[in-house]
Amino acid sequence: MKLAAGINFDANGLAQSINAMQMDMDIMGIFGENIVGFDKVGYQRKEAVISSFAEYIGPNALSHSVDNQVGRLVLTQRPLDIALSEKGYFQVLNKDGSIELTRDGRFKINKNGELLTQNEQKVLSTGGAPIVLPVLPESLDKITIGLDGKIGVFDAQTRGLVPAGRIGIVNEEGAYIGSNCIRQGYVESSNVSLEKEYMEIANYKRSFEANRQMFKMQNSKLSSAISRLSQV
């Protein structure tokens, strides 16, 4: 900013303080989202990523990455609860035809024998087609899911196990993973550590307060300079 009296004042300090405060708030928002996701099945924590020249471009320098480490496995003993003990994702089909990746393995079946998520999304097989059980079991205990994702249903009439496809596990790029990582009767809790999230938030709260004090000091000096010039 250039004052009429011929005194040049560099406003970058004020702008940088504002950018830094906004950045701190956005980063605390990411950690706050992780805290909210602590109790969500299959939730993967987000990590703040700050690019170069953040002091000049402000919040636009902030993005986030996903921590794909495996969370805690919790035993439920429900036959259609499935957890992945390694990195990877289930593929599910939305009603609009789009495919979504998830680690939330709380599944159910409808009256047509379709394997669904809690949000009514269709679970896809290794062939990319929705999984449909050939027979409806008398109880969910008659459904077996192997470590490799192969599904079997006990048929009361034939007294035998009928194959019902194989659950497709993919990586972040959507490529299939041939791995024995499926655990029937478990769900995966989030991979969030509350202690770590609260410690990170505390650090950025201190950073925000320091930038706020710097902004107040710079603003006070600017106001004082303008006041003195007005008296000339």
C-alpha positions as CSV (number, residue, x, y, z in Angstrom):
1,M,0.0,0.0,0.0
2,K,1.3,3.5,-0.9
3,L,0.3,6.4,1.3
4,A,-0.2,9.9,-0.3
5,A,2.5,11.5,1.8
6,G,5.1,9.5,0.1
7,I,5.7,6.8,2.7
8,N,5.7,3.3,1.3
9,F,4.3,0.6,3.5
10,D,4.8,-3.0,2.7
11,A,1.5,-4.8,3.2
12,N,2.9,-8.2,2.6
13,G,3.3,-8.7,6.3
14,L,-0.4,-8.3,6.9
15,A,-1.3,-10.5,4.0
16,Q,1.0,-13.2,5.1
17,S,-0.4,-13.2,8.6
18,I,-3.9,-13.5,7.3
19,N,-2.9,-16.3,5.0
20,A,-1.1,-18.1,7.8
21,M,-4.2,-17.8,10.1
22,Q,-6.5,-19.1,7.4
23,M,-4.1,-22.0,6.7
24,D,-4.0,-22.9,10.4
25,M,-7.8,-22.9,10.6
26,D,-8.1,-25.2,7.5
27,I,-5.5,-27.6,8.8
28,M,-7.3,-27.8,12.2
29,G,-10.4,-28.5,10.2
30,I,-8.7,-31.6,8.7
31,F,-7.7,-32.9,12.1
32,G,-11.1,-32.1,13.4
33,E,-12.6,-34.2,10.6
34,N,-10.3,-37.1,11.6
35,I,-11.6,-36.8,15.2
36,V,-15.2,-37.0,14.0
37,G,-14.3,-40.0,11.9
38,F,-12.7,-41.9,14.8
39,D,-15.8,-44.1,15.4
40,K,-16.7,-44.6,11.7
41,V,-16.1,-48.0,10.3
42,G,-13.5,-48.1,7.6
43,Y,-12.6,-44.4,7.9
44,Q,-9.1,-43.5,6.8
45,R,-7.5,-40.4,8.4
46,K,-6.5,-37.4,6.3
47,E,-3.0,-35.9,6.5
48,A,-2.5,-32.2,5.7
49,V,-0.1,-31.5,2.8
50,I,1.3,-28.0,2.4
51,S,3.0,-27.0,-0.9
52,S,5.8,-24.6,-1.4
53,F,5.3,-20.8,-1.2
54,A,2.4,-21.2,1.2
55,E,3.2,-17.8,2.7
56,Y,2.3,-16.2,-0.6
57,I,-0.6,-18.3,-2.0
58,G,-2.2,-19.0,1.4
59,P,-4.9,-21.7,1.8
60,N,-4.5,-22.6,-1.9
61,A,-1.3,-24.3,-0.9
62,L,-3.1,-26.7,1.3
63,S,-4.3,-30.2,0.2
64,H,-4.5,-33.5,1.9
65,S,-3.5,-37.1,1.4
66,V,-5.2,-40.3,2.8
67,D,-3.4,-42.5,5.3
68,N,-4.2,-46.0,3.9
69,Q,-2.8,-47.9,6.9
70,V,-5.1,-50.6,8.2
71,G,-7.2,-49.7,11.2
72,R,-8.2,-51.8,14.2
73,L,-10.1,-55.0,13.4
74,V,-13.1,-55.6,15.7
75,L,-14.8,-58.9,16.1
76,T,-18.6,-58.9,15.6
77,Q,-19.3,-62.5,14.6
78,R,-21.9,-61.3,12.1
79,P,-21.5,-63.4,8.9
80,L,-21.9,-60.4,6.5
81,D,-19.4,-58.2,8.4
82,I,-16.1,-58.3,6.5
83,A,-12.8,-56.6,7.2
84,L,-9.6,-56.3,5.2
85,S,-6.5,-57.1,7.1
86,E,-4.3,-55.5,4.3
87,K,-4.4,-52.4,2.2
88,G,-7.2,-52.4,-0.4
89,Y,-10.8,-51.5,-1.0
90,F,-14.2,-53.0,-1.8
91,Q,-15.8,-51.9,-5.0
92,V,-19.4,-50.9,-4.7
93,L,-21.9,-49.7,-7.4
94,N,-23.9,-46.5,-6.8
95,K,-27.4,-46.1,-8.1
96,D,-26.2,-43.6,-10.7
97,G,-23.8,-46.2,-12.1
98,S,-20.6,-44.8,-10.6
99,I,-18.2,-47.0,-8.7
100,E,-17.0,-46.1,-5.3
101,L,-14.2,-47.6,-3.2
102,T,-14.7,-48.3,0.5
103,R,-13.3,-50.2,3.4
104,D,-16.6,-50.3,5.2
105,G,-17.5,-54.1,5.0
106,R,-20.8,-54.0,6.8
107,F,-22.9,-55.8,4.2
108,K,-26.4,-57.2,3.9
109,I,-28.6,-59.0,1.4
110,N,-32.0,-58.0,0.0
111,K,-34.9,-60.3,-1.0
112,N,-33.3,-60.7,-4.4
113,G,-30.1,-62.1,-2.9
114,E,-28.0,-59.0,-3.9
115,L,-25.1,-58.3,-1.6
116,L,-25.4,-54.6,-0.5
117,T,-23.7,-52.0,1.7
118,Q,-25.6,-50.2,4.4
119,N,-26.3,-47.5,1.9
120,E,-27.9,-49.9,-0.6
121,Q,-24.9,-49.9,-2.9
122,K,-24.2,-53.2,-4.8
123,V,-21.0,-55.0,-3.9
124,L,-19.0,-55.9,-7.0
125,S,-17.2,-59.2,-7.7
126,T,-13.8,-59.7,-9.3
127,G,-15.5,-59.7,-12.6
128,G,-17.0,-56.2,-12.0
129,A,-20.6,-57.5,-11.7
130,P,-22.9,-57.1,-8.7
131,I,-22.8,-60.2,-6.4
132,V,-26.1,-62.1,-6.3
133,L,-26.6,-65.2,-4.1
134,P,-28.0,-68.1,-6.2
135,V,-30.1,-69.2,-3.2
136,L,-31.4,-67.4,-0.2
137,P,-30.1,-69.0,2.9
138,E,-32.4,-69.9,5.9
139,S,-30.1,-67.8,8.0
140,L,-27.0,-65.7,7.5
141,D,-24.9,-68.3,9.3
142,K,-25.2,-70.4,6.2
143,I,-23.1,-68.0,4.3
144,T,-19.3,-68.5,4.3
145,I,-16.7,-66.1,2.9
146,G,-13.1,-67.3,2.5
147,L,-9.9,-65.4,3.0
148,D,-9.7,-65.0,-0.8
149,G,-13.3,-63.5,-0.9
150,K,-15.0,-66.6,-2.3
151,I,-18.6,-66.7,-1.2
152,G,-20.5,-70.0,-0.5
153,V,-24.1,-70.5,0.4
154,F,-25.4,-73.7,2.0
155,D,-28.4,-75.0,0.1
156,A,-30.8,-76.9,2.3
157,Q,-32.3,-78.8,-0.6
158,T,-29.0,-80.2,-2.0
159,R,-27.3,-80.2,1.4
160,G,-24.3,-78.7,-0.3
161,L,-22.4,-75.5,-0.6
162,V,-23.3,-73.4,-3.7
163,P,-20.6,-70.9,-5.0
164,A,-21.8,-67.3,-5.2
165,G,-18.9,-65.5,-6.7
166,R,-15.9,-63.7,-5.2
167,I,-15.7,-60.3,-3.7
168,G,-13.3,-58.0,-5.7
169,I,-10.6,-56.2,-3.7
170,V,-8.8,-53.4,-5.5
171,N,-6.0,-50.9,-4.9
172,E,-6.4,-47.1,-5.0
173,E,-6.2,-47.2,-8.8
174,G,-8.9,-49.8,-9.1
175,A,-6.6,-52.7,-10.1
176,Y,-7.6,-56.0,-8.6
177,I,-5.5,-57.4,-5.8
178,G,-5.1,-61.2,-5.4
179,S,-4.7,-61.4,-1.7
180,N,-6.0,-63.5,1.2
181,C,-6.9,-60.5,3.4
182,I,-10.7,-60.9,4.0
183,R,-11.8,-61.6,7.5
184,Q,-15.4,-62.7,7.9
185,G,-17.1,-61.7,11.1
186,Y,-15.0,-58.6,11.6
187,V,-15.2,-54.9,10.9
188,E,-12.4,-52.4,10.5
189,S,-12.4,-49.4,12.8
190,S,-10.8,-46.2,11.7
191,N,-7.0,-45.8,11.7
192,V,-7.3,-42.5,13.7
193,S,-5.3,-42.0,16.9
194,L,-7.1,-39.4,19.0
195,E,-4.0,-38.6,20.9
196,K,-2.1,-37.7,17.7
197,E,-5.0,-35.6,16.3
198,Y,-5.4,-33.5,19.5
199,M,-1.6,-32.9,19.7
200,E,-1.6,-31.7,16.1
201,I,-4.5,-29.4,16.7
202,A,-2.8,-28.0,19.8
203,N,0.3,-27.2,17.7
204,Y,-1.7,-25.3,15.1
205,K,-3.7,-23.5,17.7
206,R,-0.4,-22.1,19.0
207,S,0.6,-21.2,15.5
208,F,-2.7,-19.5,14.9
209,E,-2.4,-17.4,18.1
210,A,1.2,-16.4,17.2
211,N,0.1,-15.2,13.7
212,R,-2.9,-13.4,15.2
213,Q,-0.6,-11.5,17.6
214,M,1.7,-10.6,14.7
215,F,-1.3,-9.4,12.7
216,K,-2.5,-7.2,15.6
217,M,1.0,-5.7,16.0
218,Q,1.3,-4.9,12.3
219,N,-2.2,-3.5,12.1
220,S,-1.5,-1.3,15.1
221,K,1.7,0.1,13.6
222,L,-0.1,0.8,10.3
223,S,-3.0,2.6,12.2
224,S,-0.4,4.6,14.1
225,A,1.4,5.7,10.9
226,I,-1.9,6.7,9.3
227,S,-2.9,8.7,12.4
228,R,0.3,10.6,12.5
229,L,0.1,11.5,8.8
230,S,-3.4,12.8,9.3
231,Q,-2.1,15.2,11.9
232,V,0.4,16.7,9.5
